[in-house]
Amino acid sequence: MGQRVKALAETEPALQPFADRVQALAQKFQERELITLFASYIESTDQ
């Protein structure tokens, strides 16, 4: 999805702020998912 948003912003510069926001949200989502994954792993090894 990030590649598509970036390509769209390159063809239409007015969409660059939107593309930046989507990319930032995607990064936060990935970070949150990784934290959740590691937390689940730690909990499973503690039992």
C-alpha atoms as one frame of an Amber mdcrd trajectory, in Angstrom:
protein
   0.000   0.000   0.000   2.821   2.384   0.787   4.214   2.071  -2.728   0.829
   2.876  -4.266   0.338   5.947  -2.091   3.846   7.149  -2.881   3.305   6.653
  -6.623   0.008   8.519  -6.450   1.661  11.423  -4.626   4.380  11.553  -7.282
   1.775  11.917 -10.029  -0.302  14.415  -8.038   1.878  16.593  -5.752  -1.179
  17.985  -3.959  -1.649  14.531  -2.417   1.808  14.496  -0.801   0.520  15.488
   2.685  -2.006  12.641   2.481   0.703  10.198   1.388   2.943  11.285   4.257
   0.116  10.766   6.752  -0.745   7.313   5.397   2.911   6.296   5.575   3.200
   7.530   9.187   0.047   5.646  10.188   1.297   2.469   8.511   4.603   2.737
  10.382   2.833   3.178  13.732   0.603   0.193  12.980   3.629  -1.988  12.167
   5.387  -0.917  15.364   2.292  -1.659  17.455   1.884  -5.082  15.833   5.526
  -5.941  16.540   5.167  -4.902  20.180   2.031  -7.039  20.492   3.810 -10.002
  18.897   6.793  -9.741  21.239   4.547  -9.286  24.284   2.601 -12.421  23.346
   5.832 -14.351  22.894   7.176 -13.210  26.267   3.916 -14.126  27.993   3.933
 -17.587  26.408   7.512 -18.266  27.525   6.788 -17.115  31.089   4.134 -19.792
  31.604
